[in-house]
Amino acid sequence: MSTITITSAPRTRTTGCPAQAIPPQSLTQFHLFPRLPVELRLKIWNLNLPPPRVVPIRCGAKSLSFASHAQSPRPSSSGCTSYTAVPTNLHACHESRLEALKSYHLSFGMTRNPGQIFFDKVHDVLYFGARDGYMASEAQFRTVMALCDPEDISQVRRLAINDSLFWVDTMYQSMSAANLTVEVLKQIRARMPKLEELVFVPRDENPVYIDEVELVPANSNGVLEQQMARQMEAAMKAVCDLFPDWTPPRWCIMALGSTMNFKTLYWAETTVIDVCLPHSSLRKMAIESMWVISLEIVFWASFATEKLHA
């Protein structure tokens, strides 16, 4: 049998000239997404879901911890609201919304009215923050626990509570704080049987004034944090003694931090430039300037946060 030799064809165009490499082009638009297999599209939609969110709940007066300097929505008489941004998948298209609704449900309605907060009961953290007024933080907690849909409350897995719930107005009194902590834990035991994680947030005299926040490690050597730790340990022991069959959730002390990052800030700034200077010769110079400014803002914000909790 004769040997077959395969020779590659010369890389030439129809003109007979040697082929030239075509420089790659950056893809700025993709119009074939609807043609992808549905399984792949759904996987992409799920990858676009946000990480676990801190969802502050409010009903009535304005919160001290969120958007205190921004225009706030009108209080609802039929339920609770939150400043947390709604996941973008719920707005993108019909398919993305249906897929996102498998995780996010409208929750925490009152007086038999439907909820108004999109909440992922498995991953999101329900947060009770500081409130204006005498004992307002503790009153807010009791109102939500008593009047919100019991089914929604019972499904919460992760909960964060600001230390202001245990203060009397602007004063910290150890005896009052100890009693209030025990009462809060008793409410949690009775109404949140599926709770897995409980986070205590130190009262902050300089709260974060933006909508998007995250839980960050607290200063374990701080006086307030150590005081809180002793208070929580004593309260946990007291409630466990009262209810021996209760298995308390794991708990810790964490602080609030901003989720602001360079990518988000730079994207927002370049979007403004594209709108204001779509064809201007100054556009490139403006974007380069924003690049430097964004890096400086994020650096100094991170530096200030580290100093605050040092």
C-alpha positions as CSV (number, residue, x, y, z in Angstrom):
1,M,0.0,0.0,0.0
2,S,1.4,3.4,-1.0
3,T,1.9,6.1,1.6
4,I,-0.5,9.0,1.4
5,T,1.1,12.4,1.9
6,I,-1.0,15.4,2.9
7,T,0.3,18.8,2.0
8,S,-1.3,21.9,3.4
9,A,-2.6,24.3,0.9
10,P,-0.8,27.6,0.7
11,R,-2.4,30.5,2.6
12,T,-3.3,32.7,-0.4
13,R,-6.2,34.8,-1.4
14,T,-8.0,34.3,-4.7
15,T,-5.5,36.9,-6.1
16,G,-2.6,34.6,-5.4
17,C,-1.0,37.0,-2.9
18,P,0.0,35.7,0.5
19,A,-2.8,36.0,3.1
20,Q,-2.5,38.9,5.6
21,A,-3.5,38.5,9.2
22,I,-6.8,40.3,10.0
23,P,-6.4,42.3,13.2
24,P,-8.9,41.3,15.9
25,Q,-11.7,43.6,16.5
26,S,-13.1,44.3,20.0
27,L,-16.7,43.1,20.3
28,T,-18.9,45.9,21.7
29,Q,-22.3,44.4,20.8
30,F,-23.6,40.9,20.8
31,H,-26.9,40.3,18.9
32,L,-27.0,36.5,18.9
33,F,-27.9,36.1,22.6
34,P,-31.5,35.1,21.8
35,R,-30.2,32.3,19.6
36,L,-28.2,30.7,22.3
37,P,-29.6,27.5,23.8
38,V,-32.0,28.3,26.6
39,E,-29.9,26.4,29.2
40,L,-27.0,28.6,28.4
41,R,-29.0,31.8,28.5
42,L,-30.4,30.9,31.9
43,K,-27.0,30.1,33.2
44,I,-25.8,33.6,32.0
45,W,-28.8,35.2,33.7
46,N,-28.0,33.5,37.0
47,L,-24.4,34.5,36.8
48,N,-25.6,38.1,36.5
49,L,-27.5,37.9,39.8
50,P,-26.0,40.1,42.6
51,P,-24.1,38.7,45.5
52,P,-25.9,38.5,48.9
53,R,-27.3,41.9,49.6
54,V,-27.8,43.8,52.9
55,V,-31.5,44.8,52.7
56,P,-32.5,47.5,55.3
57,I,-36.2,47.3,56.1
58,R,-38.1,50.4,57.0
59,C,-41.7,51.5,57.6
60,G,-42.5,55.0,58.6
61,A,-39.8,57.5,59.5
62,K,-36.6,58.0,57.7
63,S,-33.6,55.8,58.6
64,L,-30.4,57.2,60.1
65,S,-28.2,54.7,58.2
66,F,-29.4,54.8,54.6
67,A,-30.0,57.7,52.2
68,S,-30.4,60.2,54.9
69,H,-29.2,62.9,52.5
70,A,-31.1,61.7,49.5
71,Q,-34.7,61.9,48.5
72,S,-36.6,59.1,50.2
73,P,-39.7,57.3,49.0
74,R,-42.9,58.1,50.7
75,P,-43.7,55.8,53.6
76,S,-46.1,53.1,52.8
77,S,-49.1,52.4,54.9
78,S,-49.5,48.9,53.6
79,G,-46.1,47.4,54.2
80,C,-42.3,47.9,54.5
81,T,-39.9,49.4,51.9
82,S,-36.2,49.2,51.4
83,Y,-33.6,51.5,49.8
84,T,-31.7,48.5,48.4
85,A,-31.5,48.4,44.6
86,V,-33.8,45.9,42.8
87,P,-31.7,43.2,41.0
88,T,-31.3,44.3,37.3
89,N,-32.4,40.9,36.1
90,L,-35.9,41.7,37.2
91,H,-35.9,44.6,34.7
92,A,-33.9,43.2,31.8
93,C,-36.5,41.1,29.9
94,H,-39.3,38.6,30.5
95,E,-37.0,35.6,30.5
96,S,-34.5,37.1,33.0
97,R,-37.4,38.3,35.2
98,L,-39.0,34.8,35.4
99,E,-35.6,33.2,36.2
100,A,-34.8,35.9,38.9
101,L,-38.3,35.4,40.5
102,K,-37.2,31.9,41.4
103,S,-34.9,33.5,44.0
104,Y,-36.4,36.9,44.7
105,H,-39.9,37.3,46.1
106,L,-41.9,40.3,47.1
107,S,-41.9,40.0,50.9
108,F,-42.8,41.7,54.2
109,G,-46.3,42.9,53.4
110,M,-48.5,44.2,56.2
111,T,-52.2,44.0,57.0
112,R,-52.8,41.4,54.3
113,N,-51.3,43.6,51.6
114,P,-48.5,42.1,49.4
115,G,-44.9,42.8,50.1
116,Q,-42.9,45.5,48.3
117,I,-39.3,44.3,48.9
118,F,-37.7,41.8,46.6
119,F,-35.8,39.5,49.0
120,D,-33.8,36.3,48.5
121,K,-34.6,34.4,51.7
122,V,-31.5,32.1,51.3
123,H,-28.8,34.7,50.6
124,D,-29.9,38.2,51.5
125,V,-29.4,39.7,54.9
126,L,-32.4,41.5,56.5
127,Y,-31.1,44.5,58.3
128,F,-32.7,46.5,61.1
129,G,-30.8,49.8,61.2
130,A,-30.8,53.0,63.3
131,R,-33.9,55.1,63.5
132,D,-34.7,58.7,64.4
133,G,-36.6,59.2,67.7
134,Y,-36.8,57.9,71.3
135,M,-36.6,54.0,71.2
136,A,-37.5,54.2,67.5
137,S,-35.1,51.4,66.5
138,E,-36.5,48.9,68.9
139,A,-40.1,50.0,68.1
140,Q,-39.4,49.5,64.4
141,F,-38.2,45.9,65.1
142,R,-41.2,45.0,67.1
143,T,-43.6,46.5,64.5
144,V,-42.0,44.5,61.7
145,M,-41.9,41.3,63.7
146,A,-45.6,41.6,64.9
147,L,-47.3,42.9,61.7
148,C,-45.4,41.6,58.7
149,D,-46.4,38.4,57.1
150,P,-45.4,35.7,59.5
151,E,-44.5,33.3,56.7
152,D,-42.0,35.9,55.2
153,I,-40.5,36.5,58.6
154,S,-40.1,32.8,59.3
155,Q,-38.2,32.2,56.1
156,V,-35.4,34.6,56.9
157,R,-32.0,32.8,57.1
158,R,-29.7,35.8,57.7
159,L,-30.4,38.8,60.0
160,A,-28.4,41.9,61.0
161,I,-29.3,44.2,63.9
162,N,-27.9,47.6,64.6
163,D,-26.7,48.1,68.2
164,S,-29.0,51.2,68.3
165,L,-31.9,48.8,69.1
166,F,-30.4,48.4,72.6
167,W,-29.9,52.1,73.3
168,V,-32.3,54.4,75.0
169,D,-32.4,57.5,72.8
170,T,-28.7,58.5,72.4
171,M,-27.7,56.9,75.7
172,Y,-26.2,53.5,76.3
173,Q,-27.3,52.0,79.6
174,S,-26.0,48.5,80.4
175,M,-29.0,47.2,82.3
176,S,-31.5,48.5,79.7
177,A,-29.3,47.2,76.9
178,A,-29.1,43.7,78.5
179,N,-32.8,43.5,78.9
180,L,-33.6,44.7,75.4
181,T,-31.1,42.3,73.9
182,V,-32.8,39.4,75.7
183,E,-36.2,40.5,74.5
184,V,-35.0,40.8,70.9
185,L,-33.5,37.3,71.0
186,K,-36.8,35.9,72.4
187,Q,-38.6,37.5,69.4
188,I,-36.1,36.0,67.0
189,R,-36.4,32.5,68.6
190,A,-40.2,32.7,68.3
191,R,-40.6,34.1,64.8
192,M,-37.5,33.1,62.9
193,P,-37.1,29.3,63.3
194,K,-34.9,29.0,60.2
195,L,-32.4,31.7,61.1
196,E,-28.9,30.5,60.5
197,E,-26.8,33.7,60.9
198,L,-27.2,36.7,63.2
199,V,-25.0,39.7,62.8
200,F,-24.8,42.6,65.3
201,V,-23.7,45.9,63.9
202,P,-22.1,48.5,66.1
203,R,-23.9,51.9,66.3
204,D,-22.0,54.2,64.0
205,E,-21.8,58.0,64.7
206,N,-20.8,58.4,61.0
207,P,-23.2,56.1,59.2
208,V,-22.9,55.1,55.5
209,Y,-25.1,57.4,53.5
210,I,-25.5,55.3,50.3
211,D,-27.9,52.6,49.2
212,E,-25.4,49.8,48.5
213,V,-23.6,48.5,51.6
214,E,-22.0,45.3,52.7
215,L,-20.9,43.7,56.0
216,V,-17.2,44.0,56.7
217,P,-15.1,42.8,59.6
218,A,-15.4,44.9,62.7
219,N,-12.6,46.0,64.9
220,S,-12.4,43.2,67.4
221,N,-10.2,45.3,69.7
222,G,-12.6,48.2,69.9
223,V,-14.2,49.1,73.2
224,L,-17.7,49.2,71.7
225,E,-17.2,45.8,70.0
226,Q,-15.9,44.1,73.1
227,Q,-18.8,45.6,75.1
228,M,-21.2,44.2,72.5
229,A,-19.6,40.8,72.5
230,R,-20.0,40.5,76.3
231,Q,-23.6,41.7,76.1
232,M,-24.5,39.2,73.3
233,E,-22.9,36.3,75.1
234,A,-24.8,37.0,78.3
235,A,-28.1,37.5,76.4
236,M,-27.6,34.3,74.4
237,K,-27.0,32.3,77.6
238,A,-30.0,33.8,79.3
239,V,-32.4,32.9,76.4
240,C,-30.9,29.4,76.0
241,D,-31.5,28.9,79.8
242,L,-35.1,30.0,79.3
243,F,-35.7,27.8,76.3
244,P,-33.4,24.7,76.5
245,D,-34.7,23.3,73.2
246,W,-33.7,26.4,71.2
247,T,-30.7,26.0,69.0
248,P,-29.4,29.6,68.6
249,P,-28.0,30.7,65.2
250,R,-24.3,31.4,64.8
251,W,-23.6,35.1,65.5
252,C,-20.9,37.6,65.1
253,I,-20.2,41.4,65.2
254,M,-19.6,43.1,61.8
255,A,-19.6,46.7,60.6
256,L,-21.2,48.3,57.6
257,G,-19.0,49.3,54.6
258,S,-19.6,50.7,51.2
259,T,-19.7,48.4,48.1
260,M,-18.3,51.2,46.0
261,N,-15.6,49.9,43.7
262,F,-13.5,51.2,40.8
263,K,-15.5,49.4,38.1
264,T,-18.8,50.8,39.2
265,L,-17.6,54.3,39.7
266,Y,-15.7,54.4,36.4
267,W,-18.7,53.0,34.5
268,A,-21.0,55.6,35.9
269,E,-18.5,58.5,35.1
270,T,-17.9,57.3,31.5
271,T,-21.6,57.0,30.9
272,V,-22.1,60.6,31.9
273,I,-19.2,61.6,29.5
274,D,-20.7,59.6,26.6
275,V,-24.0,61.5,27.1
276,C,-22.4,65.0,27.5
277,L,-19.5,64.6,25.0
278,P,-20.6,61.9,22.5
279,H,-18.4,63.2,19.6
280,S,-16.3,65.8,21.2
281,S,-12.5,65.9,20.9
282,L,-12.4,66.3,24.7
283,R,-14.0,62.9,25.3
284,K,-10.8,60.9,25.4
285,M,-9.1,63.5,27.7
286,A,-12.2,63.5,30.0
287,I,-12.3,59.7,30.3
288,E,-8.5,59.5,31.1
289,S,-9.0,62.2,33.8
290,M,-12.0,60.3,35.2
291,W,-9.8,57.1,35.3
292,V,-7.3,58.8,37.6
293,I,-10.0,60.5,39.7
294,S,-11.9,57.2,40.2
295,L,-8.7,55.5,41.4
296,E,-8.0,58.3,43.9
297,I,-11.6,58.3,45.3
298,V,-11.6,54.5,45.8
299,F,-8.1,54.5,47.3
300,W,-8.9,57.3,49.9
301,A,-12.3,55.7,50.7
302,S,-10.6,52.4,51.4
303,F,-7.9,54.2,53.4
304,A,-10.5,56.0,55.5
305,T,-12.4,52.9,56.2
306,E,-9.3,51.0,57.4
307,K,-8.4,54.0,59.7
308,L,-11.9,54.1,61.1
309,H,-11.9,50.5,62.2
310,A,-8.2,50.4,63.2
